[in-house]
C-alpha cells in the first residue's frame, strides 16, 4: 500500500517535468526560427550589395572602354604610352581582366532590356507615333528579362524554411505591411520572394502591382513600368488593371516619355470607362501635371 502511495505522488512531478521540457523546447525552436530569419535577411542584403557593386564595376569598365574607343586612330592610349626616361614603368592591364566591349554576351556583360520599357520608348519616339493615339499595350506586357530577379533556391525541410511565412496570404500580408509603413525596400524584397514562391497564387497580380509601386515610390521608373505593364497585359480584367495603367503613365512620364504617358492616360478611359473615381481623378490630375493636350 505504501509503495502504491509513493507511485501516485510521483506522477504529478513527472508530468510537471514533462511540461517544463515541452515549454523549453518550444522556446528554443522559436529562438532558432528568429535567428534563421535574421540570417536569411542578412544573406539577402549581402547578395543585393554584391550585385550593386558588380553593376557599378561593369558600368565603370564600360565607360572607360567607351572613352578609349573614342580616341583618334593615330592617338596612342595612355596605358600604352612609353613612360618618360627614368620613370618607373606603369603596370599593364591584366590579360584576364573582364572587358565587356570585347566579351559581349558573356555572363556579367551589360545587356539591353530587349522587349522592356526602354524598347517601347525608343520604338515610339523613332516612329513618331506616340502622340497619334493611345499607347497600344496589346502584346506589350513583356516578361521580366532573364536574370532580373535572383534565381529561386530549392529548399528542403529545415528550420530555416520553417521560419518563413506559413502560407501565401501570410507572406503577402507581411510584404503589404511594409508598404503601409513606407518601407519600400523591404516591401520589394517581400513581394519578390512572394512571386518566386507563389507565382500562380490568386494574389500574384496584386503582388506584382505593389512590387511596381515599391519601385515607383523610389523613382525607379523603369523597373516600375515593367511591373505595371505586366499587370495590364497578364490580367487586363483584374481590379488592379485600371490603376496599373495610371501608374504606368506616371512611370513613363518619369522616364521623360511624355507622349507615351499621355497616350496611356487616354487608354484608361477607353478600356475602363467604369474605372473607380479615384483612378479617374488620378488620370485628370496626372494629365494636367504632364501637360497633356
C-alpha positions as CSV (number, residue, x, y, z in Angstrom):
1,X,0.0,0.0,0.0
2,X,2.8,2.4,0.9
3,X,4.6,1.7,-2.5
4,X,1.3,2.5,-4.3
5,X,1.1,5.8,-2.5
6,X,4.7,6.8,-3.4
7,X,4.0,6.0,-7.1
8,X,0.8,8.1,-7.1
9,X,2.7,11.0,-5.6
10,X,5.5,10.8,-8.2
11,X,3.1,11.0,-11.1
12,X,2.4,14.8,-10.8
13,X,6.1,15.6,-10.5
14,X,6.8,13.6,-13.7
15,X,4.0,15.4,-15.5
16,X,5.4,18.8,-14.4
17,X,8.8,17.9,-15.6
18,X,7.5,16.8,-19.0
19,X,5.5,20.1,-19.3
20,X,8.6,22.1,-18.5
21,X,10.6,20.2,-21.1
22,X,7.9,21.0,-23.8
23,X,7.9,24.7,-22.9
24,X,11.7,24.9,-23.0
25,X,11.8,23.1,-26.3
26,X,9.2,25.4,-27.8
27,X,11.2,28.4,-26.7
28,X,14.4,27.1,-28.2
29,X,12.6,26.4,-31.5
30,X,11.2,30.0,-31.6
31,X,14.6,31.4,-31.0
32,X,16.1,29.3,-33.7
33,X,13.4,30.4,-36.1
34,X,14.1,34.1,-35.3
35,X,17.8,33.6,-35.7
36,X,17.3,31.8,-39.0
37,X,15.1,34.6,-40.3
38,X,17.8,37.2,-39.4
39,X,20.4,35.1,-41.2
40,X,18.3,34.9,-44.3
41,X,17.7,38.6,-44.3
42,X,21.5,39.3,-43.9
43,X,22.2,36.9,-46.7
44,X,19.7,38.7,-49.0
45,X,21.2,42.1,-48.1
46,X,24.7,40.8,-48.8
47,X,23.7,39.5,-52.2
48,X,21.9,42.7,-53.1
49,X,25.0,44.8,-52.1
50,X,27.3,42.4,-54.1
51,X,25.0,42.8,-57.1
52,X,25.1,46.6,-56.8
53,X,28.9,46.6,-56.6
54,X,29.1,44.3,-59.6
55,X,26.9,46.6,-61.7
56,X,28.9,49.6,-60.6
57,X,32.2,47.9,-61.7
58,X,30.7,46.9,-65.0
59,X,29.5,50.5,-65.6
60,X,32.9,51.9,-64.8
61,X,34.6,49.4,-67.1
62,X,32.1,50.1,-69.9
63,X,32.6,53.9,-69.6
64,X,36.4,53.6,-69.6
65,X,36.2,51.4,-72.7
66,X,33.9,53.8,-74.4
67,X,36.4,56.6,-73.9
68,X,39.2,54.5,-75.1
69,X,37.3,53.7,-78.3
70,X,36.5,57.4,-78.9
71,X,40.2,58.4,-79.3
72,X,41.5,59.1,-82.8
73,X,43.2,56.1,-84.6
74,X,46.5,57.8,-84.5
75,X,46.5,58.6,-80.9
76,X,48.1,56.1,-78.5
77,X,46.2,55.0,-75.5
78,X,47.6,56.5,-72.2
79,X,48.0,53.0,-70.8
80,X,50.2,52.0,-73.8
81,X,52.3,55.2,-74.0
82,X,56.0,54.7,-73.2
83,X,57.0,56.1,-69.8
84,X,59.4,59.1,-69.7
85,X,63.1,58.3,-69.3
86,X,64.0,57.4,-65.8
87,X,60.3,57.0,-64.7
88,X,59.1,53.7,-63.3
89,X,57.2,51.6,-65.8
90,X,53.4,51.7,-65.4
91,X,51.6,48.4,-64.5
92,X,50.0,46.8,-67.5
93,X,46.3,45.8,-67.6
94,X,45.9,42.2,-66.7
95,X,45.2,39.9,-69.6
96,X,42.4,38.1,-67.8
97,X,40.5,41.3,-66.7
98,X,36.9,41.3,-67.8
99,X,36.2,43.6,-70.8
100,X,32.5,44.0,-71.7
101,X,33.3,45.6,-75.0
102,X,35.3,42.6,-76.1
103,X,33.5,39.8,-74.3
104,X,30.0,40.8,-75.4
105,X,27.3,38.3,-74.4
106,X,29.5,36.9,-71.6
107,X,28.0,36.4,-68.1
108,X,28.1,39.8,-66.4
109,X,28.4,41.9,-69.5
110,X,25.8,44.8,-69.8
111,X,22.8,43.8,-71.8
112,X,20.0,45.9,-73.1
113,X,16.5,45.3,-71.8
114,X,15.2,43.8,-75.1
115,X,11.5,44.0,-75.1
116,X,11.5,46.1,-71.9
117,X,10.1,49.6,-71.4
118,X,13.2,51.2,-72.9
119,X,12.4,49.4,-76.1
120,X,8.9,50.7,-76.0
121,X,10.0,54.3,-75.6
122,X,12.7,54.1,-78.3
123,X,10.3,52.5,-80.8
124,X,7.6,55.0,-80.1
125,X,10.0,58.0,-80.5
126,X,11.6,56.5,-83.6
127,X,8.2,56.1,-85.3
128,X,6.9,59.5,-84.1
129,X,3.5,57.9,-83.4
130,X,3.2,58.3,-79.7
131,X,1.0,61.4,-80.0
132,X,-1.3,59.9,-82.6
133,X,-3.4,57.9,-80.2
134,X,-3.5,55.8,-77.1
135,X,-0.5,53.6,-76.4
136,X,-1.2,50.1,-77.8
137,X,-0.5,47.7,-75.0
138,X,-1.6,44.6,-76.9
139,X,1.2,42.1,-76.6
140,X,3.4,44.7,-74.9
141,X,3.4,43.3,-71.4
142,X,6.7,41.5,-71.6
143,X,8.1,39.3,-69.0
144,X,10.8,40.5,-66.7
145,X,14.2,39.9,-68.5
146,X,16.1,36.8,-67.6
147,X,18.4,37.4,-64.7
148,X,16.4,40.5,-63.4
149,X,15.3,38.6,-60.4
150,X,17.6,36.4,-58.2
151,X,17.1,32.7,-59.0
152,X,15.0,30.8,-56.6
153,X,16.9,28.3,-54.5
154,X,15.2,24.9,-53.8
155,X,15.0,24.2,-50.1
156,X,14.4,21.0,-48.2
157,X,12.8,20.6,-44.9
158,X,14.8,22.7,-42.5
159,X,14.4,25.0,-39.6
160,X,15.3,27.9,-41.9
161,X,12.3,27.1,-44.1
162,X,10.1,26.8,-41.1
163,X,11.0,30.4,-40.1
164,X,9.3,31.8,-43.3
165,X,5.6,32.6,-43.7
166,X,3.3,29.6,-43.3
167,X,1.1,30.5,-46.3
168,X,0.8,32.7,-49.3
169,X,-1.6,35.0,-47.5
170,X,0.8,35.5,-44.6
171,X,3.7,36.2,-47.0
172,X,1.6,38.8,-48.9
173,X,0.4,40.4,-45.7
174,X,3.9,40.8,-44.4
175,X,5.1,42.5,-47.6
176,X,2.0,44.7,-47.8
177,X,2.6,45.8,-44.2
178,X,5.9,47.2,-45.4
179,X,4.1,49.2,-48.0
180,X,1.8,50.7,-45.3
181,X,4.9,51.6,-43.2
182,X,6.5,53.1,-46.3
183,X,9.4,50.7,-46.0
184,X,9.6,50.2,-49.8
185,X,12.9,48.4,-50.0
186,X,11.6,45.8,-47.5
187,X,8.4,45.6,-49.5
188,X,10.3,45.0,-52.7
189,X,12.1,42.1,-51.0
190,X,8.9,40.7,-49.6
191,X,6.9,40.8,-52.9
192,X,9.8,39.5,-55.0
193,X,10.0,36.5,-52.6
194,X,6.2,36.0,-52.7
195,X,6.2,36.0,-56.5
196,X,9.0,33.5,-56.6
197,X,7.3,31.2,-54.1
198,X,3.7,31.6,-55.2
199,X,3.7,32.7,-58.9
200,X,0.2,31.2,-59.6
201,X,-1.5,32.4,-56.4
202,X,-4.6,34.5,-56.7
203,X,-2.7,37.3,-55.0
204,X,0.1,37.3,-57.6
205,X,-1.4,40.1,-59.6
206,X,-1.8,42.3,-56.6
207,X,1.8,41.4,-55.5
208,X,3.1,42.4,-59.0
209,X,1.3,45.8,-58.7
210,X,2.7,46.5,-55.3
211,X,6.1,45.5,-56.4
212,X,5.8,48.1,-59.1
213,X,4.6,50.6,-56.5
214,X,7.7,49.9,-54.3
215,X,9.9,50.9,-57.3
216,X,7.8,53.9,-58.3
217,X,8.0,55.4,-54.8
218,X,11.8,55.3,-55.0
219,X,11.7,56.8,-58.5
220,X,13.0,53.6,-60.1
221,X,10.7,54.3,-63.1
222,X,12.0,51.7,-65.5
223,X,11.5,48.8,-63.1
224,X,8.1,50.2,-62.0
225,X,6.9,50.4,-65.6
226,X,7.9,46.8,-66.2
227,X,5.7,45.6,-63.4
228,X,2.7,47.7,-64.3
229,X,2.9,46.6,-67.9
230,X,2.9,43.0,-66.7
231,X,-0.3,43.6,-64.8
232,X,-2.1,45.3,-67.7
233,X,-1.0,42.6,-70.1
234,X,-1.4,39.4,-68.0
235,X,-4.5,40.5,-66.0
236,X,-6.5,43.1,-68.0
237,X,-9.7,42.2,-66.2
238,X,-8.3,42.4,-62.7
239,X,-9.3,45.2,-60.3
240,X,-5.7,46.4,-60.4
241,X,-5.6,46.8,-64.2
242,X,-7.0,50.4,-64.5
243,X,-4.8,51.7,-61.6
244,X,-1.8,49.9,-63.2
245,X,-2.3,51.8,-66.4
246,X,-2.4,55.0,-64.4
247,X,0.8,54.2,-62.5
248,X,2.4,53.1,-65.8
249,X,1.7,56.6,-67.2
250,X,3.3,58.1,-64.2
251,X,6.4,55.9,-64.6
252,X,6.6,56.8,-68.3
253,X,6.4,60.5,-67.5
254,X,9.2,60.0,-65.0
255,X,11.3,58.4,-67.8
256,X,10.7,61.6,-69.9
257,X,8.3,59.9,-72.3
258,X,5.5,62.5,-72.0
259,X,3.7,61.5,-75.2
260,X,3.5,57.8,-74.2
261,X,2.4,58.8,-70.7
262,X,-0.5,61.0,-72.2
263,X,-1.5,58.1,-74.5
264,X,-1.5,55.7,-71.6
265,X,-3.8,58.0,-69.6
266,X,-6.2,58.2,-72.6
267,X,-6.2,54.4,-72.9
268,X,-7.5,54.1,-69.3
269,X,-10.7,56.0,-70.3
270,X,-11.1,53.9,-73.4
271,X,-10.5,50.4,-71.9
272,X,-12.0,51.1,-68.5
273,X,-14.9,53.6,-68.8
274,X,-16.3,52.5,-65.5
275,X,-13.0,52.8,-63.6
276,X,-13.2,53.9,-59.9
277,X,-13.5,57.6,-59.2
278,X,-10.1,57.6,-57.6
279,X,-8.5,56.3,-60.8
280,X,-10.4,58.8,-63.0
281,X,-9.4,61.7,-60.7
282,X,-5.8,60.5,-60.7
283,X,-5.9,60.5,-64.5
284,X,-7.1,64.1,-64.7
285,X,-4.5,65.2,-62.1
286,X,-1.6,63.5,-63.9
287,X,-2.8,64.8,-67.3
288,X,-2.6,68.3,-66.0
289,X,0.8,67.7,-64.4
290,X,2.2,66.2,-67.6
291,X,0.7,69.0,-69.8
292,X,-1.3,66.6,-71.9
293,X,-3.4,68.1,-74.7
